[in-house]
Amino acid sequence: MDLKQAFALIDRKDTELVAVLRQLLSIDTTNPPGLGYERMVEYLESRFRLLGFRNQRVLVPEEQWRSLPLPLEGPRVNLVSRRHFGKDREEVTIYGHMDTVPVEGEWAYDPFLGQVELGRIYGRGAADSKGAIAALIVAFEVIGQLRLDCRYNVTCCLTTDEEIGGYPGVLELSRRGFFTGHVLCLEGSQEPEEFVAAAGMVDVHITAKGRSCHTGVNYLGVNAVEEMIPVLEEMMRLKADVESREPFVPPGAAAGGSEPVAMRRSFTLAVLRGGEKSNVVPPECTLIINRRFTPDETREQAVQEIMDAVAAAKARSRALGIVTEVLPGFPALRVNLDNPHAARLRDARKAVMGYTDADFRRLASTKAYDLGFVQQTTGNADFYFLGVGRPDSHEHGADESCRLADMRNLTKELVYYLAF
């Protein structure tokens, strides 16, 4: 079978790509709470079964995810779909996550409908990463339709709770040995970028305790919101310090292509929550810090700096107590691109997108990926990122979308890599 014929067939698959993505978007897997996993897995099982894959459901133990201070509901059902294409073939694990962030902001499009306008498909998760999962399904349909010989034995891991950290499905699957061979992650983009590292992430919840009373006699209470102010001031000082430090440029980032983009450390005061009614002195106020740390830092160092800032704030606060809780987060990730799989994946992108070697940038991602748990568990560093995201995709924002052309591009890249 000629590669041009395969690509021509994919060019005629727009209707199917849109239909699959619309089905995925219609299943609400916003997280929290993450209630839609079972429905999503049921749909994916039916698609992979028709493609000759054997399906296995894997649950994250409830005592793990229930321990997180988040409003989570419903079983954490992960899907592992495997197909053995031949003896003595190398293993590849293809990874994507099923959950999305909640729908917030003002949307011009229904976030669960998959409306198409001017070549873009709109919906929560279209870019991150349901559009890529749809392309994966259609890629294997093309391989089957054309009776192409797959180079690898394939394991597809479609997982839970990537968007909240803590105890994502990836951690459970890697502990149980499902990640085998090199790993192809569907959270990348169609830009000529190759990640050689990714940030780690940790959330720290800080709660100031007060005493409620009527605001008319507020001197009888302790206002937790007001007594959080010293904490906020210390955190802003720490934020300025952390984000002024030298960016991290991993070894190998300058190889191939233009000037690399370094990874900066980030410190975000992400959530501030306190008070219920204007005539009640608030007895509690919670601040959530999201810290992204580089591979040359440790999670312990990042957390200790926050704890030191909290200790300094306590000396200036009249709160009846300041309590901290550290969530598990994601480990930082280092990636090895000096292997034949990464070279072939680059070739796939060159064949589809027309890129040259000079176009590619090797860089460190400031996003955090739960694949850090796979590296922590297995020691594997052979990861490669493909996907449908673009700078204009509005991932995690209102009117998230992906380009239909990029869904075709990803389908072609997968077919090229797996079968040519």
Secondary structure, DSSP 4 states (H G I P E B T S, - for coil): --HHHHHHHHHT-HHHHHHHHHHHHHS--BTTT-TTHHHHHHHHHHHHHHTTPEEEEEEPPHHHHTTSSS---S--EEEEEEE--STTPPEEEEEEE--BPPP-S--SS-TTT-EEETTEEESTTIIIIIHHHHHHHHHHHHHHHTT---SSEEEEEEES-TTT-SS-HHHHHHHTT---SEEEETT-BSSSEEEEEEEEEEEEEEEEE-B--BGGGGGGSB-HHHHTHHHHHHHHHHHHHHHTSPPB--TTTTSSSSPPPPBPPEEEEEEEEE-S-TTB--SEEEEEEEEEE-TTS-HHHHHHHHHHHHHHHHTT---SEEEEEE---B--EE----SHHHHHHHHHHHHHH---GGG-EEEEEEEE-THHHHHHHH----EEE--SB-TTS-TTSTT-EEEHHHHHHHHHHHHHHHH-
